[in-house]
Amino acid sequence: MIEPLLSVKDLSVAFRQGERDTLAVNRISFDVMRGETVALVGESGSGKSVSALSILKLLPYPSAHHPSGQILFNGEDLLAKDENGMRDVRGDDITMVFQEPMTSLNPLHTIERQIGEILTLHRGLSDRQARVRTLELLNLVGLRDAESRLSAYPHQLSGGQRQRVMIAMALANEPDLLIADEPTTALDVTVQAQILALLADLKQRLGMAMLFITHDLGIVRKVADRVCVMSKGEIVEQGTVAEVFGNPQHAYTKKLLAAEPKGRANPVPADAPTVVEAGPIKVWFPIKRGFFRRTVGHVKAVDGVSIRVRKGETVGVVGESGSGKTTLGLAIMRLVSAQGPIVFLGKPLNGLGSRDLRPIRKNMQVVFQDPYGSLSPRMSVAEIVGEGLLVQNKNLSYTAQREIVARALADVGLDPATMDRYPHEFSGGQRQRIAIARAIVLEPQFIMLDEPTSALDMSVQAQIVDLLRDLQKRRDLAYMFISHDLKVVRALANHVIVMQNGKVVEEGAAETIFTAPQTDYTRALFAAAFNLEATGAKTVRD
């Protein structure tokens, strides 16, 4: 009988707070064979990442502990190893690619130093040898102009490029097992497809096994041999991908498979008034070089883009990272400097100072991508949602403010009784509802939604889409919806703008764009998102 490379047996994980233990993982068991890809799937809080971090003993011990279980790697119990023993395993035999490369990479170190450190520690390579090997790895993971990237810092790379660097670091010592924890969640569909293809190719070439953690079942279909479905700290179903997807047995698995944004955009009357009209907009960032920091060129983030959003309408803006989507939105909101006319509710915004803009901002609000980073951890929900009320109406009483906040929370499906709690006490989906409540509390007419569902589970995405559509219908809101998730855009948008390199490559009614895309770039985006064959579509790289 062939022994598994990794065997997790009866593993439990608990977190201790004072005298109380909270069980996060409850007696799970699964194996990973050599050269095999096993997917751990489930919603946030199901115990996927905690289980994976246990393998490398990266949890905050001793508050985290294991009431039961073994983690056998090549027959050795990793839980019995001390810290020195685990250092030999981490980065050499088992490596990990984390979900968010921006927070996983050290912002103070260059790419060369971060990859070279692993090679120096585990292989004892000299600086010169480490540099040569680092270049090999960056070329292996398909990073363009690898040599010029050696001196770059993480913030100078796109999301896809940073994830490639993370994969290069993970592969530096040719591990036997790669743990990939949501490695494509925050990436564009085309970059996501490239990263998945890259991982599959590297796995085959290097003969390594992979434990792939995700909440996206579409990805599991592409990469995994077997799948374990987790819910509330337990594995409720496991088997081959064909078995689990073709004939799911557990109700939770059926619910996951059925969870994706459904429905279509609310209809807009032909005579609906225009809320926002802008363009052609230009946002160029100067490139400065030399001792005197002379401008030698420009990064054309937005280059002559026009947009119009009517009352009750959703305009979807799609494209890869770096295409200019968010910069366009920030320009319209007057949060970055831009050239070109911007007219809001018939009033030109160009030339207005911050004091003149303040009363106008009541009618234009933003919901940001990351519900973790956009809410202050030091403020209660009541303070977060009510902050705009105090700015716009300094005479508002405390009681009146709390009543308005309570209505806004109820509107987004949250219990108003929770308003004195803090963001860390809520799930990701609940935090995004708080962010939406903050946007609607002033009863605006226009909301810019910047990737509001990208960090959420599929079932939570579907709930947020339904919520946004319902709020729009009840309040006649105009949305500018920025996203790389085309399934979400299809469920919400009336009109779609496709951007690439700061320019519009295609634009039109949503149904027309989705059923008959005209450009190779749009077809490539849709092929990556919907698993279609894009006839004649060019390869899109980050």
C-alpha positions, -999 to 999 in steps of 0.1 A, spaced: 0 0 0 13 34 -10 18 57 21 5 93 18 29 122 17 7 140 43 -18 124 66 -40 145 89 -56 122 114 -84 132 138 -70 168 141 -87 193 163 -77 230 168 -89 251 198 -82 287 208 -79 295 245 -92 328 260 -88 328 297 -103 296 310 -125 291 279 -116 270 248 -133 277 214 -131 247 190 -123 259 155 -115 225 139 -132 193 151 -115 159 144 -108 162 107 -89 136 87 -76 136 51 -46 125 31 -25 140 4 -7 116 -19 26 124 -37 19 144 -69 -18 149 -59 -38 181 -55 -64 180 -27 -87 210 -23 -101 222 11 -132 242 4 -158 260 24 -169 294 35 -150 319 57 -149 305 92 -152 269 82 -117 261 95 -98 257 61 -69 281 68 -66 271 105 -62 235 94 -35 245 68 -16 267 92 -16 238 117 4 217 93 33 242 95 26 251 131 20 288 122 -9 294 146 -4 316 176 8 290 201 2 284 231 -33 301 228 -39 278 198 -36 242 207 -46 207 195 -69 187 218 -65 157 194 -48 145 163 -16 139 144 -2 155 113 21 129 96 45 141 69 67 114 54 57 94 85 68 120 110 44 137 133 49 175 128 29 183 159 56 166 180 84 186 165 99 216 183 105 250 167 140 241 154 126 210 138 98 229 121 123 255 107 139 227 87 105 217 73 91 252 66 104 267 33 122 234 23 99 203 25 66 222 29 60 258 17 30 280 16 15 307 -7 -8 330 12 -40 347 1 -28 384 1 7 388 -13 8 425 -4 7 417 33 27 385 30 57 402 14 80 424 34 74 460 22 109 471 33 128 444 13 134 440 -24 122 410 -43 158 397 -47 164 399 -9 132 382 0 137 352 -23 174 351 -17 169 348 21 152 314 17 180 301 -5 206 313 19 190 299 50 181 265 36 207 259 9 236 280 21 240 297 -13 263 328 -16 247 361 -26 258 356 -63 244 320 -64 212 332 -48 208 359 -74 212 335 -102 187 311 -87 163 339 -79 163 349 -116 157 313 -126 127 312 -103 112 345 -115 115 333 -151 100 299 -141 69 316 -127 66 338 -158 74 372 -144 83 395 -173 115 414 -173 127 394 -143 161 410 -140 147 445 -138 123 433 -110 150 421 -87 154 456 -71 117 463 -70 97 465 -38 63 448 -34 43 480 -38 59 485 -73 43 453 -86 8 445 -96 -13 419 -77 -6 392 -102 31 400 -102 33 399 -64 16 365 -64 41 352 -89 69 363 -66 52 345 -37 50 313 -58 87 318 -67 96 320 -30 75 289 -23 92 269 -50 128 281 -42 138 249 -25 116 225 -46 93 214 -18 74 181 -17 42 198 -6 29 233 -16 0 247 5 -18 274 -15 -42 294 7 -67 313 -15 -38 323 -39 -61 337 -66 -90 353 -46 -80 390 -51 -67 386 -87 -83 394 -120 -99 366 -139 -72 365 -166 -44 366 -140 -63 340 -119 -64 317 -149 -26 322 -155 -17 315 -119 -38 283 -119 -22 272 -151 12 281 -137 6 261 -105 -6 230 -125 24 232 -148 49 236 -119 33 208 -99 37 185 -129 72 195 -137 85 194 -101 64 164 -91 51 181 -59 18 176 -41 -5 205 -35 -31 214 -8 -53 240 -23 -76 261 -1 -104 280 -16 -140 291 -14 -144 291 -52 -157 257 -64 -151 268 -100 -114 268 -93 -116 233 -76 -129 219 -109 -98 232 -127 -70 222 -103 -80 194 -79 -80 156 -80 -98 152 -47 -119 177 -26 -127 180 11 -157 202 20 -155 219 53 -183 235 74 -181 248 110 -148 231 116 -157 197 102 -152 179 69 -187 171 59 -179 154 26 -148 143 7 -141 124 -25 -129 128 -60 -139 160 -78 -161 141 -102 -179 124 -73 -185 154 -51 -194 177 -80 -214 152 -99 -234 137 -70 -230 158 -38 -244 141 -8 -243 167 20 -268 196 21 -239 221 27 -221 209 -5 -253 213 -25 -257 248 -11 -221 258 -21 -225 244 -56 -257 264 -60 -243 297 -47 -235 323 -73 -249 357 -82 -282 353 -100 -307 376 -117 -302 407 -139 -300 444 -134 -330 465 -125 -346 481 -157 -339 518 -162 -365 541 -179 -354 556 -212 -359 591 -198 -340 586 -165 -321 617 -157 -283 618 -157 -267 618 -123 -230 617 -133 -214 626 -166 -177 628 -170 -151 629 -197 -131 626 -216 -111 622 -183 -73 620 -181 -53 610 -151 -16 609 -159 11 603 -132 45 618 -139 76 595 -141 105 614 -125 142 604 -128 176 618 -121 190 640 -94 167 669 -102 137 646 -105 128 657 -140 97 644 -156 107 619 -183 73 605 -191 38 597 -177 19 567 -165 -14 571 -183 -37 555 -157 -68 570 -174 -64 583 -209 -95 599 -224 -123 579 -208 -160 591 -208 -188 578 -186 -224 586 -179 -246 571 -151 -283 577 -150 -307 575 -120 -314 539 -111 -287 526 -135 -256 505 -128 -226 511 -150 -201 482 -147 -164 490 -153 -144 459 -159 -108 451 -168 -76 438 -152 -55 453 -124 -38 484 -137 -64 490 -164 -75 523 -147 -109 512 -133 -104 524 -98 -85 555 -108 -114 565 -131 -138 561 -101 -116 581 -78 -113 609 -104 -151 611 -107 -153 613 -69 -127 641 -70 -103 620 -48 -75 622 -73 -66 650 -96 -78 647 -132 -82 667 -164 -116 668 -180 -151 678 -172 -170 661 -143 -207 671 -139 -227 658 -110 -264 665 -108 -260 692 -134 -232 710 -115 -196 710 -127 -172 698 -100 -140 710 -117 -123 738 -98 -143 733 -66 -123 733 -34 -128 708 -5 -151 732 13 -174 736 -17 -173 699 -24 -183 689 12 -221 694 8 -220 677 -26 -203 646 -11 -235 639 8 -249 627 -25 -219 607 -37 -205 579 -16 -179 551 -19 -179 514 -9 -143 501 -10 -130 467 -19 -116 455 14 -141 454 43 -113 446 67 -91 476 58 -118 503 51 -134 501 86 -115 516 116 -109 489 142 -110 516 169 -145 528 162 -178 511 169 -202 503 141 -224 532 153 -194 556 151 -184 543 116 -218 545 101 -227 578 118 -195 596 111 -208 612 78 -239 623 96 -219 644 120 -198 659 93 -228 669 72 -251 679 101 -232 691 132 -264 699 150 -277 664 149 -285 650 184 -270 618 197 -305 601 198 -314 612 163 -280 600 150 -285 565 165 -320 563 151 -307 570 115 -278 546 120 -303 519 132 -324 524 101 -294 521 78 -282 489 95 -317 474 92 -318 484 55 -286 463 49 -299 433 68 -280 438 101 -294 439 136 -294 475 149 -287 461 184 -252 453 172 -242 489 165 -220 492 196 -198 463 186 -165 466 167 -157 455 132 -135 425 143 -167 410 159 -183 406 124 -177 383 95 -164 395 61 -199 397 46 -213 415 77 -184 440 75 -192 447 39 -228 453 49 -216 478 75 -196 496 47 -227 497 25 -247 511 55 -221 538 59 -225 547 22 -263 549 23 -268 565 57 -267 600 40 -292 589 14 -269 596 -16 -279 595 -52 -247 580 -65 -224 553 -51 -191 541 -65 -186 504 -56 -150 494 -59 -147 456 -60 -172 452 -31 -175 415 -34 -141 403 -44 -129 392 -9 -162 374 -1 -174 338 -2 -196 329 -31 -228 326 -10 -221 360 6 -214 375 -28 -248 364 -39 -264 380 -8 -245 413 -14 -256 414 -50 -292 409 -40 -289 436 -13 -274 461 -37 -301 454 -63 -328 458 -36 -314 490 -23 -311 504 -58 -347 497 -65 -360 511 -32 -338 543 -33 -334 548 -71 -296 548 -67 -271 552 -95 -241 528 -92 -207 528 -108 -197 492 -102 -160 484 -106 -151 448 -106 -130 420 -122 -157 394 -113 -178 393 -145 -205 370 -130 -212 397 -104 -212 425 -131 -236 405 -153 -260 402 -124 -260 439 -116 -250 461 -146 -272 477 -172 -242 491 -191 -206 479 -193 -173 497 -200 -143 474 -207 -110 491 -199 -74 482 -208 -43 503 -202 -63 533 -193 -85 533 -224 -120 520 -232 -117 490 -256 -154 482 -257 -186 497 -243 -223 490 -246 -255 475 -231 -246 447 -206 -265 420 -225 -249 430 -258 -214 429 -243 -219 396 -226 -236 378 -255 -215 392 -284 -182 408 -272 -164 425 -302 -128 427 -291 -102 400 -285 -95 415 -251 -131 413 -239 -134 377 -253 -102 367 -233 -117 382 -201 -150 363 -206 -131 331 -215 -112 333 -182 -144 341 -162 -168 317 -177 -145 289 -188 -153 294 -225 -131 291 -256 -122 325 -269 -117 320 -306 -88 341 -317 -84 357 -283 -50 370 -274 -32 359 -242 -36 385 -216 -7 389 -192 -3 410 -161 
